[in-house]
Each structure stands twice: as structure tokens, then as C-alpha cells.
Amino acid sequence: MSALLTTTMPSMKTTIDSLKQAGVRDRVKVLIGGAPITQKYADEIGADGFSETAVGAVGVAKKVLAQTA
């Protein structure tokens, strides 16, 4: 997920919480980023990965997927 404004950040946590409630969180990897996002926020909401850039997200995705293989 990507956020361009701080006002959209709470929706990221809502999405992760919804995945948990649906019982599928353990089967879905969540990567977040965007201008207002930090690693600290990613940790706070339980995201699996964070990147400051879309290009960097590719590396994060590969790392996260390698951990599940």
C-alpha cells in the first residue's frame, strides 16, 4: 500500500486489521511506503515491509518472499 498524505495512513492499519479479522493475515504479505511513511510506522501497524521508494520496494518484496520460502 502507498500513502501520499498522512490522512490516508490510518487506512493502512485498518486494512491490516481487516486481514486479521478475515483470518488471512498469515497468508498475505503487506508492504507499505509513500511520502509520510516511516519504518517506525510500518512496525507499529504490523506491516511486513517498508520502502521509501517503489524501486526499493522490489528488493523488500524479494526479501519478504524469500523469508517465507
All heavy atoms as TSV, in Angstrom:
chain	resi	resn	atom	element	x	y	z
A	1	MET	N	N	0.839	-1.158	0.000
A	1	MET	CA	C	0.000	0.000	0.000
A	1	MET	C	C	0.890	1.228	0.000
A	1	MET	O	O	1.989	1.205	0.522
A	1	MET	CB	C	-0.882	0.009	1.250
A	1	MET	CG	C	-1.902	-1.102	1.302
A	1	MET	SD	S	-2.910	-1.035	2.791
A	1	MET	CE	C	-1.859	-1.969	3.917
A	2	SER	N	N	0.367	2.286	-0.558
A	2	SER	CA	C	1.114	3.528	-0.607
A	2	SER	C	C	0.242	4.669	-0.100
A	2	SER	O	O	-0.943	4.725	-0.401
A	2	SER	CB	C	1.552	3.827	-2.044
A	2	SER	OG	O	2.237	5.047	-2.114
A	3	ALA	N	N	0.847	5.550	0.664
A	3	ALA	CA	C	0.149	6.729	1.167
A	3	ALA	C	C	0.897	7.971	0.705
A	3	ALA	O	O	2.110	8.050	0.843
A	3	ALA	CB	C	0.082	6.707	2.683
A	4	LEU	N	N	0.158	8.905	0.165
A	4	LEU	CA	C	0.768	10.165	-0.233
A	4	LEU	C	C	0.462	11.270	0.763
A	4	LEU	O	O	1.122	12.297	0.772
A	4	LEU	CB	C	0.294	10.572	-1.630
A	4	LEU	CG	C	0.702	9.601	-2.730
A	4	LEU	CD1	C	0.108	10.043	-4.060
A	4	LEU	CD2	C	2.205	9.474	-2.838
A	5	LEU	N	N	-0.552	11.057	1.592
A	5	LEU	CA	C	-0.942	12.038	2.601
A	5	LEU	C	C	-1.070	11.360	3.954
A	5	LEU	O	O	-1.464	10.185	4.029
A	5	LEU	CB	C	-2.292	12.670	2.235
A	5	LEU	CG	C	-2.386	13.356	0.885
A	5	LEU	CD1	C	-3.835	13.680	0.568
A	5	LEU	CD2	C	-1.559	14.628	0.894
A	6	THR	N	N	-0.780	12.074	5.016
A	6	THR	CA	C	-0.902	11.492	6.352
A	6	THR	C	C	-2.346	11.099	6.660
A	6	THR	O	O	-2.578	10.192	7.448
A	6	THR	CB	C	-0.402	12.464	7.435
A	6	THR	OG1	O	-1.122	13.694	7.330
A	6	THR	CG2	C	1.079	12.717	7.301
A	7	THR	N	N	-3.299	11.743	6.012
A	7	THR	CA	C	-4.707	11.424	6.275
A	7	THR	C	C	-5.095	10.033	5.796
A	7	THR	O	O	-6.104	9.486	6.241
A	7	THR	CB	C	-5.646	12.461	5.621
A	7	THR	OG1	O	-5.370	12.511	4.217
A	7	THR	CG2	C	-5.454	13.833	6.236
A	8	THR	N	N	-4.307	9.455	4.902
A	8	THR	CA	C	-4.620	8.111	4.403
A	8	THR	C	C	-3.911	7.009	5.187
A	8	THR	O	O	-4.219	5.826	5.018
A	8	THR	CB	C	-4.261	7.979	2.910
A	8	THR	OG1	O	-2.853	8.194	2.743
A	8	THR	CG2	C	-5.045	8.977	2.078
A	9	MET	N	N	-2.989	7.371	6.045
A	9	MET	CA	C	-2.218	6.376	6.784
A	9	MET	C	C	-3.068	5.467	7.666
A	9	MET	O	O	-2.816	4.251	7.700
A	9	MET	CB	C	-1.116	7.053	7.605
A	9	MET	CG	C	-0.019	7.642	6.751
A	9	MET	SD	S	1.139	8.691	7.668
A	9	MET	CE	C	1.784	7.577	8.883
A	10	PRO	N	N	-4.062	5.962	8.380
A	10	PRO	CA	C	-4.863	5.070	9.219
A	10	PRO	C	C	-5.551	3.943	8.436
A	10	PRO	O	O	-5.794	2.867	8.980
A	10	PRO	CB	C	-5.892	6.010	9.851
A	10	PRO	CG	C	-5.222	7.340	9.862
A	10	PRO	CD	C	-4.422	7.375	8.592
A	11	SER	N	N	-5.806	4.181	7.161
A	11	SER	CA	C	-6.431	3.136	6.341
A	11	SER	C	C	-5.512	1.922	6.182
A	11	SER	O	O	-5.989	0.797	5.998
A	11	SER	CB	C	-6.798	3.684	4.969
A	11	SER	OG	O	-7.788	4.670	5.103
A	12	MET	N	N	-4.226	2.136	6.262
A	12	MET	CA	C	-3.283	1.021	6.170
A	12	MET	C	C	-3.461	0.088	7.360
A	12	MET	O	O	-3.523	-1.127	7.189
A	12	MET	CB	C	-1.844	1.528	6.105
A	12	MET	CG	C	-1.509	2.268	4.855
A	12	MET	SD	S	0.183	2.854	4.912
A	12	MET	CE	C	0.469	3.180	3.189
A	13	LYS	N	N	-3.558	0.654	8.543
A	13	LYS	CA	C	-3.783	-0.165	9.740
A	13	LYS	C	C	-5.142	-0.846	9.662
A	13	LYS	O	O	-5.272	-2.021	10.000
A	13	LYS	CB	C	-3.672	0.662	11.013
A	13	LYS	CG	C	-3.888	-0.186	12.266
A	13	LYS	CD	C	-3.588	0.569	13.509
A	13	LYS	CE	C	-3.781	-0.201	14.784
A	13	LYS	NZ	N	-4.299	-1.520	14.768
A	14	THR	N	N	-6.139	-0.127	9.199
A	14	THR	CA	C	-7.479	-0.704	9.049
A	14	THR	C	C	-7.446	-1.902	8.112
A	14	THR	O	O	-8.079	-2.936	8.377
A	14	THR	CB	C	-8.468	0.358	8.521
A	14	THR	OG1	O	-8.505	1.445	9.445
A	14	THR	CG2	C	-9.855	-0.212	8.343
A	15	THR	N	N	-6.696	-1.792	7.039
A	15	THR	CA	C	-6.577	-2.897	6.087
A	15	THR	C	C	-5.914	-4.105	6.731
A	15	THR	O	O	-6.386	-5.238	6.586
A	15	THR	CB	C	-5.794	-2.455	4.836
A	15	THR	OG1	O	-6.496	-1.373	4.217
A	15	THR	CG2	C	-5.624	-3.601	3.852
A	16	ILE	N	N	-4.832	-3.877	7.460
A	16	ILE	CA	C	-4.144	-4.984	8.130
A	16	ILE	C	C	-5.060	-5.625	9.172
A	16	ILE	O	O	-5.143	-6.853	9.274
A	16	ILE	CB	C	-2.810	-4.508	8.749
A	16	ILE	CG1	C	-1.818	-4.174	7.621
A	16	ILE	CG2	C	-2.225	-5.572	9.682
A	16	ILE	CD1	C	-0.529	-3.537	8.079
A	17	ASP	N	N	-5.767	-4.804	9.921
A	17	ASP	CA	C	-6.710	-5.327	10.912
A	17	ASP	C	C	-7.815	-6.142	10.240
A	17	ASP	O	O	-8.240	-7.178	10.759
A	17	ASP	CB	C	-7.318	-4.195	11.740
A	17	ASP	CG	C	-6.317	-3.546	12.678
A	17	ASP	OD1	O	-5.230	-4.140	12.915
A	17	ASP	OD2	O	-6.608	-2.436	13.162
A	18	SER	N	N	-8.274	-5.700	9.090
A	18	SER	CA	C	-9.313	-6.432	8.350
A	18	SER	C	C	-8.794	-7.779	7.854
A	18	SER	O	O	-9.532	-8.768	7.860
A	18	SER	CB	C	-9.811	-5.598	7.167
A	18	SER	OG	O	-10.459	-4.432	7.617
A	19	LEU	N	N	-7.541	-7.810	7.429
A	19	LEU	CA	C	-6.938	-9.081	7.006
A	19	LEU	C	C	-6.874	-10.056	8.180
A	19	LEU	O	O	-7.138	-11.249	8.022
A	19	LEU	CB	C	-5.538	-8.844	6.431
A	19	LEU	CG	C	-5.477	-8.118	5.087
A	19	LEU	CD1	C	-4.051	-7.691	4.779
A	19	LEU	CD2	C	-6.039	-8.979	3.973
A	20	LYS	N	N	-6.528	-9.535	9.355
A	20	LYS	CA	C	-6.503	-10.371	10.567
A	20	LYS	C	C	-7.897	-10.895	10.882
A	20	LYS	O	O	-8.080	-12.085	11.157
A	20	LYS	CB	C	-5.978	-9.579	11.760
A	20	LYS	CG	C	-4.505	-9.265	11.705
A	20	LYS	CD	C	-4.099	-8.407	12.904
A	20	LYS	CE	C	-2.659	-7.973	12.802
A	20	LYS	NZ	N	-2.283	-7.056	13.900
A	21	GLN	N	N	-8.870	-10.000	10.846
A	21	GLN	CA	C	-10.245	-10.372	11.177
A	21	GLN	C	C	-10.786	-11.417	10.200
A	21	GLN	O	O	-11.537	-12.309	10.590
A	21	GLN	CB	C	-11.140	-9.136	11.159
A	21	GLN	CG	C	-12.532	-9.386	11.666
A	21	GLN	CD	C	-13.337	-8.097	11.756
A	21	GLN	OE1	O	-12.963	-7.062	11.219
A	21	GLN	NE2	N	-14.448	-8.170	12.451
A	22	ALA	N	N	-10.376	-11.330	8.946
A	22	ALA	CA	C	-10.817	-12.296	7.938
A	22	ALA	C	C	-10.072	-13.623	8.043
A	22	ALA	O	O	-10.404	-14.587	7.352
A	22	ALA	CB	C	-10.639	-11.707	6.540
A	23	GLY	N	N	-9.039	-13.660	8.889
A	23	GLY	CA	C	-8.284	-14.889	9.085
A	23	GLY	C	C	-7.291	-15.199	7.981
A	23	GLY	O	O	-6.864	-16.343	7.834
A	24	VAL	N	N	-6.906	-14.191	7.216
A	24	VAL	CA	C	-5.974	-14.424	6.108
A	24	VAL	C	C	-4.647	-13.683	6.258
A	24	VAL	O	O	-3.798	-13.739	5.374
A	24	VAL	CB	C	-6.617	-14.064	4.744
A	24	VAL	CG1	C	-7.821	-14.943	4.458
A	24	VAL	CG2	C	-6.982	-12.595	4.687
A	25	ARG	N	N	-4.470	-13.000	7.369
A	25	ARG	CA	C	-3.255	-12.178	7.532
A	25	ARG	C	C	-1.982	-12.994	7.395
A	25	ARG	O	O	-0.997	-12.518	6.825
A	25	ARG	CB	C	-3.283	-11.458	8.895
A	25	ARG	CG	C	-2.054	-10.605	9.162
A	25	ARG	CD	C	-1.949	-9.462	8.158
A	25	ARG	NE	N	-0.771	-8.661	8.370
A	25	ARG	CZ	C	0.383	-8.815	7.719
A	25	ARG	NH1	N	0.498	-9.743	6.788
A	25	ARG	NH2	N	1.415	-8.039	7.987
A	26	ASP	N	N	-1.992	-14.230	7.866
A	26	ASP	CA	C	-0.787	-15.063	7.784
A	26	ASP	C	C	-0.486	-15.513	6.349
A	26	ASP	O	O	0.601	-16.004	6.068
A	26	ASP	CB	C	-0.896	-16.265	8.714
A	26	ASP	CG	C	-2.076	-17.169	8.383
A	26	ASP	OD1	O	-3.065	-16.680	7.811
A	26	ASP	OD2	O	-2.003	-18.363	8.718
A	27	ARG	N	N	-1.416	-15.322	5.430
A	27	ARG	CA	C	-1.211	-15.715	4.032
A	27	ARG	C	C	-0.960	-14.529	3.110
A	27	ARG	O	O	-0.759	-14.720	1.910
A	27	ARG	CB	C	-2.430	-16.480	3.526
A	27	ARG	CG	C	-2.617	-17.811	4.249
A	27	ARG	CD	C	-3.768	-18.569	3.676
A	27	ARG	NE	N	-5.009	-17.953	4.159
A	27	ARG	CZ	C	-6.208	-18.230	3.681
A	27	ARG	NH1	N	-6.351	-19.089	2.713
A	27	ARG	NH2	N	-7.268	-17.633	4.174
A	28	VAL	N	N	-0.964	-13.314	3.665
A	28	VAL	CA	C	-0.811	-12.104	2.864
A	28	VAL	C	C	0.361	-11.286	3.391
A	28	VAL	O	O	0.450	-11.031	4.588
A	28	VAL	CB	C	-2.100	-11.241	2.929
A	28	VAL	CG1	C	-1.929	-9.952	2.157
A	28	VAL	CG2	C	-3.291	-12.024	2.428
A	29	LYS	N	N	1.240	-10.906	2.521
A	29	LYS	CA	C	2.355	-10.034	2.887
A	29	LYS	C	C	1.966	-8.598	2.583
A	29	LYS	O	O	1.451	-8.301	1.504
A	29	LYS	CB	C	3.631	-10.395	2.120
A	29	LYS	CG	C	4.108	-11.807	2.403
A	29	LYS	CD	C	4.415	-11.971	3.860
A	29	LYS	CE	C	4.822	-13.385	4.197
A	29	LYS	NZ	N	4.788	-13.641	5.617
A	30	VAL	N	N	2.195	-7.717	3.534
A	30	VAL	CA	C	1.820	-6.314	3.379
A	30	VAL	C	C	3.076	-5.449	3.377
A	30	VAL	O	O	3.836	-5.437	4.340
A	30	VAL	CB	C	0.880	-5.863	4.524
A	30	VAL	CG1	C	0.557	-4.377	4.384
A	30	VAL	CG2	C	-0.387	-6.694	4.544
A	31	LEU	N	N	3.272	-4.744	2.272
A	31	LEU	CA	C	4.373	-3.799	2.145
A	31	LEU	C	C	3.769	-2.410	2.059
A	31	LEU	O	O	2.759	-2.214	1.375
A	31	LEU	CB	C	5.187	-4.068	0.880
A	31	LEU	CG	C	5.728	-5.477	0.689
A	31	LEU	CD1	C	6.488	-5.568	-0.628
A	31	LEU	CD2	C	6.597	-5.889	1.842
A	32	ILE	N	N	4.375	-1.456	2.754
A	32	ILE	CA	C	3.860	-0.096	2.706
A	32	ILE	C	C	4.968	0.882	2.384
A	32	ILE	O	O	6.153	0.596	2.558
A	32	ILE	CB	C	3.153	0.302	4.023
A	32	ILE	CG1	C	4.122	0.381	5.193
A	32	ILE	CG2	C	2.000	-0.638	4.325
A	32	ILE	CD1	C	3.513	0.989	6.450
A	33	GLY	N	N	4.560	2.045	1.901
A	33	GLY	CA	C	5.505	3.102	1.600
A	33	GLY	C	C	4.758	4.372	1.250
A	33	GLY	O	O	3.539	4.442	1.358
A	34	GLY	N	N	5.495	5.350	0.821
A	34	GLY	CA	C	4.911	6.630	0.469
A	34	GLY	C	C	5.571	7.746	1.254
A	34	GLY	O	O	6.276	7.502	2.234
A	35	ALA	N	N	5.299	8.950	0.841
A	35	ALA	CA	C	5.977	10.118	1.402
A	35	ALA	C	C	5.906	10.222	2.930
A	35	ALA	O	O	6.927	10.474	3.565
A	35	ALA	CB	C	5.432	11.387	0.758
A	36	PRO	N	N	4.743	10.024	3.561
A	36	PRO	CA	C	4.700	10.214	5.014
A	36	PRO	C	C	5.048	8.968	5.825
A	36	PRO	O	O	5.075	9.014	7.052
A	36	PRO	CB	C	3.242	10.607	5.263
A	36	PRO	CG	C	2.486	9.858	4.216
A	36	PRO	CD	C	3.402	9.868	3.004
A	37	ILE	N	N	5.321	7.863	5.176
A	37	ILE	CA	C	5.507	6.581	5.867
A	37	ILE	C	C	6.949	6.414	6.329
A	37	ILE	O	O	7.892	6.765	5.629
A	37	ILE	CB	C	5.119	5.413	4.945
A	37	ILE	CG1	C	3.694	5.587	4.417
A	37	ILE	CG2	C	5.274	4.077	5.644
A	37	ILE	CD1	C	2.637	5.656	5.490
A	38	THR	N	N	7.103	5.822	7.510
A	38	THR	CA	C	8.428	5.522	8.060
A	38	THR	C	C	8.484	4.050	8.465
A	38	THR	O	O	7.448	3.390	8.585
A	38	THR	CB	C	8.707	6.371	9.317
A	38	THR	OG1	O	7.741	6.018	10.329
A	38	THR	CG2	C	8.641	7.857	9.027
A	39	GLN	N	N	9.686	3.576	8.719
A	39	GLN	CA	C	9.844	2.211	9.206
A	39	GLN	C	C	9.144	2.060	10.553
A	39	GLN	O	O	8.529	1.026	10.835
A	39	GLN	CB	C	11.320	1.838	9.338
A	39	GLN	CG	C	11.556	0.420	9.831
A	39	GLN	CD	C	11.056	-0.622	8.859
A	39	GLN	OE1	O	11.487	-0.654	7.714
A	39	GLN	NE2	N	10.148	-1.489	9.300
A	40	LYS	N	N	9.221	3.082	11.363
A	40	LYS	CA	C	8.566	3.042	12.670
A	40	LYS	C	C	7.059	2.818	12.509
A	40	LYS	O	O	6.478	2.004	13.226
A	40	LYS	CB	C	8.833	4.345	13.427
A	40	LYS	CG	C	8.190	4.386	14.794
A	40	LYS	CD	C	8.455	5.709	15.501
A	40	LYS	CE	C	7.717	5.716	16.828
A	40	LYS	NZ	N	7.573	7.026	17.386
A	41	TYR	N	N	6.437	3.537	11.591
A	41	TYR	CA	C	5.001	3.365	11.377
A	41	TYR	C	C	4.699	1.957	10.858
A	41	TYR	O	O	3.739	1.320	11.294
A	41	TYR	CB	C	4.449	4.426	10.415
A	41	TYR	CG	C	2.951	4.340	10.276
A	41	TYR	CD1	C	2.120	4.713	11.324
A	41	TYR	CD2	C	2.365	3.854	9.115
A	41	TYR	CE1	C	0.742	4.608	11.220
A	41	TYR	CE2	C	0.994	3.753	9.001
A	41	TYR	CZ	C	0.184	4.136	10.060
A	41	TYR	OH	O	-1.183	4.017	9.951
A	42	ALA	N	N	5.523	1.473	9.950
A	42	ALA	CA	C	5.334	0.118	9.428
A	42	ALA	C	C	5.375	-0.897	10.566
A	42	ALA	O	O	4.551	-1.819	10.623
A	42	ALA	CB	C	6.400	-0.202	8.384
A	43	ASP	N	N	6.307	-0.732	11.481
A	43	ASP	CA	C	6.414	-1.618	12.640
A	43	ASP	C	C	5.186	-1.494	13.542
A	43	ASP	O	O	4.656	-2.501	14.018
A	43	ASP	CB	C	7.678	-1.315	13.445
A	43	ASP	CG	C	8.960	-1.604	12.678
A	43	ASP	OD1	O	8.926	-2.375	11.692
A	43	ASP	OD2	O	10.000	-1.053	13.073
A	44	GLU	N	N	4.739	-0.268	13.753
A	44	GLU	CA	C	3.587	-0.028	14.635
A	44	GLU	C	C	2.314	-0.705	14.151
A	44	GLU	O	O	1.528	-1.201	14.953
A	44	GLU	CB	C	3.326	1.482	14.773
A	44	GLU	CG	C	4.332	2.211	15.616
A	44	GLU	CD	C	4.122	3.716	15.605
A	44	GLU	OE1	O	3.099	4.196	15.055
A	44	GLU	OE2	O	4.991	4.427	16.148
A	45	ILE	N	N	2.097	-0.717	12.837
A	45	ILE	CA	C	0.848	-1.282	12.320
A	45	ILE	C	C	0.983	-2.751	11.911
A	45	ILE	O	O	0.016	-3.376	11.526
A	45	ILE	CB	C	0.276	-0.446	11.156
A	45	ILE	CG1	C	1.166	-0.505	9.914
A	45	ILE	CG2	C	0.013	0.979	11.601
A	45	ILE	CD1	C	0.517	0.085	8.667
A	46	GLY	N	N	2.196	-3.288	11.997
A	46	GLY	CA	C	2.400	-4.697	11.698
A	46	GLY	C	C	2.595	-5.033	10.239
A	46	GLY	O	O	2.332	-6.159	9.811
A	47	ALA	N	N	3.085	-4.072	9.465
A	47	ALA	CA	C	3.386	-4.346	8.052
A	47	ALA	C	C	4.595	-5.273	7.966
A	47	ALA	O	O	5.448	-5.286	8.851
A	47	ALA	CB	C	3.663	-3.047	7.311
A	48	ASP	N	N	4.659	-6.030	6.888
A	48	ASP	CA	C	5.780	-6.962	6.702
A	48	ASP	C	C	7.011	-6.293	6.120
A	48	ASP	O	O	8.116	-6.814	6.240
A	48	ASP	CB	C	5.354	-8.111	5.787
A	48	ASP	CG	C	4.232	-8.924	6.394
A	48	ASP	OD1	O	4.427	-9.470	7.501
A	48	ASP	OD2	O	3.151	-8.994	5.785
A	49	GLY	N	N	6.817	-5.157	5.470
A	49	GLY	CA	C	7.947	-4.471	4.881
A	49	GLY	C	C	7.643	-3.019	4.605
A	49	GLY	O	O	6.485	-2.603	4.554
A	50	PHE	N	N	8.706	-2.247	4.432
A	50	PHE	CA	C	8.606	-0.816	4.173
A	50	PHE	C	C	9.708	-0.407	3.219
A	50	PHE	O	O	10.830	-0.922	3.284
A	50	PHE	CB	C	8.770	-0.033	5.481
A	50	PHE	CG	C	9.201	1.391	5.279
A	50	PHE	CD1	C	8.289	2.346	4.870
A	50	PHE	CD2	C	10.517	1.780	5.459
A	50	PHE	CE1	C	8.684	3.661	4.653
A	50	PHE	CE2	C	10.928	3.085	5.260
A	50	PHE	CZ	C	9.999	4.033	4.857
A	51	SER	N	N	9.380	0.523	2.342
A	51	SER	CA	C	10.392	1.129	1.487
A	51	SER	C	C	10.021	2.573	1.232
A	51	SER	O	O	8.838	2.925	1.163
A	51	SER	CB	C	10.495	0.390	0.148
A	51	SER	OG	O	11.473	1.017	-0.668
A	52	GLU	N	N	11.039	3.404	1.088
A	52	GLU	CA	C	10.804	4.815	0.783
A	52	GLU	C	C	10.504	5.037	-0.687
A	52	GLU	O	O	9.935	6.059	-1.063
A	52	GLU	CB	C	12.023	5.641	1.189
A	52	GLU	CG	C	12.239	5.692	2.681
A	52	GLU	CD	C	13.427	6.544	3.074
A	52	GLU	OE1	O	14.183	6.996	2.183
A	52	GLU	OE2	O	13.607	6.761	4.278
A	53	THR	N	N	10.891	4.078	-1.540
A	53	THR	CA	C	10.697	4.235	-2.979
A	53	THR	C	C	10.109	2.965	-3.584
A	53	THR	O	O	10.237	1.869	-3.024
A	53	THR	CB	C	12.029	4.511	-3.699
A	53	THR	OG1	O	12.863	3.349	-3.594
A	53	THR	CG2	C	12.746	5.720	-3.119
A	54	ALA	N	N	9.489	3.117	-4.739
A	54	ALA	CA	C	8.931	1.963	-5.448
A	54	ALA	C	C	10.046	1.007	-5.883
A	54	ALA	O	O	9.895	-0.215	-5.798
A	54	ALA	CB	C	8.124	2.427	-6.659
A	55	VAL	N	N	11.159	1.549	-6.316
A	55	VAL	CA	C	12.288	0.712	-6.721
A	55	VAL	C	C	12.808	-0.082	-5.524
A	55	VAL	O	O	13.071	-1.278	-5.617
A	55	VAL	CB	C	13.412	1.575	-7.344
A	55	VAL	CG1	C	14.658	0.751	-7.594
A	55	VAL	CG2	C	12.931	2.206	-8.633
A	56	GLY	N	N	12.908	0.571	-4.381
A	56	GLY	CA	C	13.345	-0.118	-3.169
A	56	GLY	C	C	12.364	-1.174	-2.721
A	56	GLY	O	O	12.753	-2.186	-2.137
A	57	ALA	N	N	11.087	-0.970	-3.012
A	57	ALA	CA	C	10.059	-1.944	-2.624
A	57	ALA	C	C	10.258	-3.289	-3.321
A	57	ALA	O	O	9.910	-4.326	-2.764
A	57	ALA	CB	C	8.671	-1.396	-2.928
A	58	VAL	N	N	10.849	-3.263	-4.499
A	58	VAL	CA	C	11.121	-4.519	-5.210
A	58	VAL	C	C	12.075	-5.372	-4.383
A	58	VAL	O	O	11.851	-6.569	-4.179
A	58	VAL	CB	C	11.691	-4.258	-6.623
A	58	VAL	CG1	C	12.117	-5.558	-7.285
A	58	VAL	CG2	C	10.674	-3.522	-7.474
A	59	GLY	N	N	13.130	-4.780	-3.883
A	59	GLY	CA	C	14.077	-5.505	-3.037
A	59	GLY	C	C	13.448	-5.982	-1.744
A	59	GLY	O	O	13.699	-7.101	-1.294
A	60	VAL	N	N	12.614	-5.139	-1.149
A	60	VAL	CA	C	11.927	-5.519	0.093
A	60	VAL	C	C	11.001	-6.690	-0.182
A	60	VAL	O	O	10.950	-7.654	0.595
A	60	VAL	CB	C	11.153	-4.325	0.681
A	60	VAL	CG1	C	10.308	-4.759	1.859
A	60	VAL	CG2	C	12.108	-3.220	1.087
A	61	ALA	N	N	10.276	-6.643	-1.284
A	61	ALA	CA	C	9.358	-7.739	-1.643
A	61	ALA	C	C	10.122	-9.039	-1.819
A	61	ALA	O	O	9.707	-10.092	-1.322
A	61	ALA	CB	C	8.583	-7.396	-2.910
A	62	LYS	N	N	11.239	-8.998	-2.503
A	62	LYS	CA	C	12.046	-10.197	-2.684
A	62	LYS	C	C	12.527	-10.752	-1.351
A	62	LYS	O	O	12.490	-11.962	-1.119
A	62	LYS	CB	C	13.251	-9.909	-3.597
A	62	LYS	CG	C	12.865	-9.709	-5.037
A	62	LYS	CD	C	14.092	-9.408	-5.883
A	62	LYS	CE	C	13.725	-9.217	-7.346
A	62	LYS	NZ	N	14.894	-8.927	-8.188
A	63	LYS	N	N	12.944	-9.880	-0.455
A	63	LYS	CA	C	13.422	-10.301	0.858
A	63	LYS	C	C	12.298	-10.918	1.669
A	63	LYS	O	O	12.466	-11.985	2.270
A	63	LYS	CB	C	14.006	-9.095	1.612
A	63	LYS	CG	C	14.550	-9.402	2.970
A	63	LYS	CD	C	15.131	-8.159	3.627
A	63	LYS	CE	C	15.549	-8.444	5.046
A	63	LYS	NZ	N	16.037	-7.248	5.727
A	64	VAL	N	N	11.141	-10.271	1.679
A	64	VAL	CA	C	9.996	-10.788	2.453
A	64	VAL	C	C	9.543	-12.138	1.899
A	64	VAL	O	O	9.264	-13.068	2.659
A	64	VAL	CB	C	8.837	-9.756	2.438
A	64	VAL	CG1	C	7.552	-10.368	2.952
A	64	VAL	CG2	C	9.209	-8.529	3.256
A	65	LEU	N	N	9.490	-12.259	0.585
A	65	LEU	CA	C	9.057	-13.526	-0.014
A	65	LEU	C	C	10.080	-14.634	0.206
A	65	LEU	O	O	9.699	-15.788	0.385
A	65	LEU	CB	C	8.772	-13.337	-1.500
A	65	LEU	CG	C	7.549	-12.477	-1.811
A	65	LEU	CD1	C	7.436	-12.225	-3.314
A	65	LEU	CD2	C	6.288	-13.110	-1.260
A	66	ALA	N	N	11.363	-14.292	0.232
A	66	ALA	CA	C	12.404	-15.283	0.467
A	66	ALA	C	C	12.313	-15.850	1.888
A	66	ALA	O	O	12.635	-17.015	2.137
A	66	ALA	CB	C	13.790	-14.689	0.228
A	67	GLN	N	N	11.832	-15.033	2.826
A	67	GLN	CA	C	11.704	-15.482	4.213
A	67	GLN	C	C	10.587	-16.512	4.371
A	67	GLN	O	O	10.589	-17.264	5.330
A	67	GLN	CB	C	11.428	-14.285	5.131
A	67	GLN	CG	C	12.592	-13.343	5.243
A	67	GLN	CD	C	12.239	-12.063	5.991
A	67	GLN	OE1	O	11.086	-11.799	6.290
A	67	GLN	NE2	N	13.254	-11.268	6.289
A	68	THR	N	N	9.635	-16.528	3.455
A	68	THR	CA	C	8.522	-17.452	3.549
A	68	THR	C	C	8.738	-18.726	2.759
A	68	THR	O	O	7.975	-19.652	2.866
A	68	THR	CB	C	7.202	-16.794	3.086
A	68	THR	OG1	O	7.330	-16.418	1.702
A	68	THR	CG2	C	6.879	-15.575	3.913
A	69	ALA	N	N	9.774	-18.720	1.939
A	69	ALA	CA	C	10.015	-19.886	1.072
A	69	ALA	C	C	10.662	-21.022	1.833
A	69	ALA	O	O	11.196	-20.936	2.855
A	69	ALA	CB	C	10.901	-19.480	-0.101
